[in-house]
Structures are given as structure tokens and as C-alpha cells.
Amino acid sequence: MASVLSFDDVTVRRGGRDILSHLTWDVNDGERWVVLGRNGAGKTTLVQLAATRLHPTTGTVEVLEERLGRTDVFELRPRIGLSSASLAESIPGDESVLDVVLTASYGVTGRWRETYEDLDTERATALLHAFGMGTMLARTYGTLSEGERKRTQIARSLMSDPELLLLDEPAAGLDLGGREELVAALAEIAADDRSPVLVLVTHHVEEIPPHFTHVLLLRDGAAQAAGPLAEVLTAQNLTATFGVELEVTERDGRWSARAAAAGSRGRRSA
Ligand SMILES: Nc1ncnc2c1ncn2[C@@H]1O[C@H](COP(=O)(O)OP(=O)(O)OP(=O)(O)O)[C@@H](O)[C@H]1O
């Protein structure tokens, strides 16, 4: 099975603190991972490493079998789809929806003098249709609702037909209907053998789409637990990860979690 991500004893130090600490994590072809952890656990830092936007302070990171520090990241980046808040912030408000997606072919945000083939335009249009944005191709990004922006960002992240797709909190800011539409769209991608390897960062187990296979639980920059969803997403592991006594249930591939009843509700451990 081909390795897609391989983190070996990875530490990232910032401001005198280890924000990722001795993390070892392997993602292989065909897998669909969820990364869960409370605020500040290091999830976005992990995505930045996987997206080749950041190098580890110590340890090694291999992305698509290329080792960071020994490879040209600009050649690697088109093979990786990324949807994140920091990338979204770099999209100009006056960019058309079609161009937001089209410009991913060159890994840029903001159309300038690049030339695009008809095939690129057709692919961008098809992706926007697939994410329910087909009637808004000419709208400017700045005029979209949060849900429409999120769908445009995901269409963009698929434009280069990536081998690895990183989605950092794609459901943040969506209403219930928007979240459910997104979860359904991601479930469809996850179920398709031709889809890239997926890594989805979230705070909420309710946002885990069906057909996801593995979970990494991060706490204080370290792996609390990692492995197949059904084995790892237990009340005990979630409680340790979030520092609150939690109960977890699964039905038809969807998960939910709530504070455990009787006495322990809302209590945080150190
Ligand atoms: N450049 C930096 N200098 C100092 N601290 C940093 C820097 N970047 C991130 N951090 C800290 O590292 C920790 C992990 O940040 P990160 O954004 O990876 O967490 P996260 O799990 O994505 O959090 P959230 O769920 O709140 O988005 C946080 O405490 C953050 O304040």
C-alpha cells in the first residue's frame, strides 16, 4: 500500500513551545482520515506540514513519498488539494467564482495573466456544478454566503485532480442544512475509489462523513490515539482528547457525542 503521508517523530516548536510533539503518523493510499482535537491541539499545524507550507523543527515528514527539506515543494503542491481558512482569506473578494476554481491549476489565488485551456474551464465548471454552484459562476467571491464559499473552496481544492485532499474545518460557520449537504458531498467523495486520500480536520464528531475510515485524536500536539474509526473513536479516547467526560454513539455511519450523564457533565480534566 503506497504511503501518502509519513510523519516520523515530528516536533514543531514555536514561541518556545512544542505545538506538535514527537508525532508519528502514517496515512496510506485509499484511507480517509479525520483529525479531531480541541482548540489549540495542533490540527492546523499538522495540515500545514502535510500541505508542505511548513517544515518540522525536528523529525521527518514525507508527503507522497517525497521528504520535506529534500524536495521541491512547488512541484509537490499541485498534487495536494487544500481547503483552509488561511487559503480562503487570500482569495480576492472581486474574483469570479469560476476563476477562484480555475486559478487552482496554477496554485494561485487571484487571476492575472495566466492562460487556461478550454479543458480547464470545463473541469472548473463541472466541479462547481457538482457542488451546487453551477448557477453562480460569474458571481464574485465576496458576495457569496459562507456555505457557498465553502463549496467553492472544496471545488477549488479538487481542481488539480490531487492525490491528497486536506480539508481544514470545512463545515465551520455552516448552518445545519449546509453542514448536512457538505457531509453528504464528502461522503460521496469518500465512497469513490478514484478519489484522493482524504484528511478532514474538525472539532465535531457529527461532521464525520460516512465512509471515512480512520481517526487521529490530537491532544496538546501529541497523538492521543490513532487508527480505524470503529476501534479508536471510543468514549474513553474522546474523553481523554477533549478533557470532558463524553459519551459517543454511531448510527448508519454517523457519529455523535455528548457530555456523559450524571455528575460528570462539563467537567474538564487538566
Ligand atoms: N507562529 C506561532 N507562534 C506561537 N504559537 C503558535 C504559532 N502558530 C500556532 N501557535 C500555537 O500553537 C497551538 C496549535 O495551533 P493550531 O492552529 O495548530 O491548533 P488547532 O488545533 O488547529 O486549533 P483550533 O482548533 O483552535 O483551530 C496554538 O496554541 C497556537 O496558539
The ligand as a MOL file (V3000), in Angstrom:
LIG
                    3D

  0  0  0     0  0            999 V3000
M  V30 BEGIN CTAB
M  V30 COUNTS 31 33 0 0 0
M  V30 BEGIN ATOM
M  V30 1 N 3.5880 31.0380 14.9780 0
M  V30 2 C 3.1960 30.6570 16.2050 0
M  V30 3 N 3.8130 31.1110 17.3270 0
M  V30 4 C 3.4210 30.7030 18.5600 0
M  V30 5 N 2.3890 29.8480 18.7740 0
M  V30 6 C 1.7490 29.3770 17.6910 0
M  V30 7 C 2.1070 29.7450 16.3600 0
M  V30 8 N 1.2690 29.1020 15.4940 0
M  V30 9 C 0.4160 28.3750 16.2690 0
M  V30 10 N 0.7070 28.5390 17.5720 0
M  V30 11 C 0.0220 27.9130 18.7170 0
M  V30 12 O 0.1020 26.5250 18.5270 0
M  V30 13 C -1.0650 25.8830 19.0340 0
M  V30 14 C -1.6510 24.9860 17.9580 0
M  V30 15 O -2.1970 25.7820 16.9270 0
M  V30 16 P -3.0900 25.1680 15.7650 0
M  V30 17 O -3.6280 26.3080 14.9620 0
M  V30 18 O -2.2990 24.1410 15.0420 0
M  V30 19 O -4.2320 24.4500 16.6110 0
M  V30 20 P -5.6590 23.8950 16.1520 0
M  V30 21 O -5.7840 22.5340 16.7550 0
M  V30 22 O -5.8060 23.9920 14.6750 0
M  V30 23 O -6.6110 24.9080 16.8910 0
M  V30 24 P -8.1320 25.3860 16.5510 0
M  V30 25 O -8.9780 24.1840 16.7330 0
M  V30 26 O -8.3780 26.4370 17.5990 0
M  V30 27 O -8.1220 25.9240 15.1550 0
M  V30 28 C -1.9900 27.0030 19.4890 0
M  V30 29 O -1.8760 27.1370 20.8920 0
M  V30 30 C -1.4530 28.2410 18.7810 0
M  V30 31 O -1.6860 29.4120 19.5450 0
M  V30 END ATOM
M  V30 BEGIN BOND
M  V30 1 1 1 2
M  V30 2 1 2 3
M  V30 3 2 2 7
M  V30 4 2 3 4
M  V30 5 1 4 5
M  V30 6 2 5 6
M  V30 7 1 6 7
M  V30 8 1 6 10
M  V30 9 1 7 8
M  V30 10 2 8 9
M  V30 11 1 9 10
M  V30 12 1 10 11
M  V30 13 1 11 12
M  V30 14 1 11 30
M  V30 15 1 12 13
M  V30 16 1 13 14
M  V30 17 1 13 28
M  V30 18 1 14 15
M  V30 19 1 15 16
M  V30 20 2 16 17
M  V30 21 1 16 18
M  V30 22 1 16 19
M  V30 23 1 19 20
M  V30 24 2 20 21
M  V30 25 1 20 22
M  V30 26 1 20 23
M  V30 27 1 23 24
M  V30 28 2 24 25
M  V30 29 1 24 26
M  V30 30 1 24 27
M  V30 31 1 28 29
M  V30 32 1 28 30
M  V30 33 1 30 31
M  V30 END BOND
M  V30 END CTAB
M  END
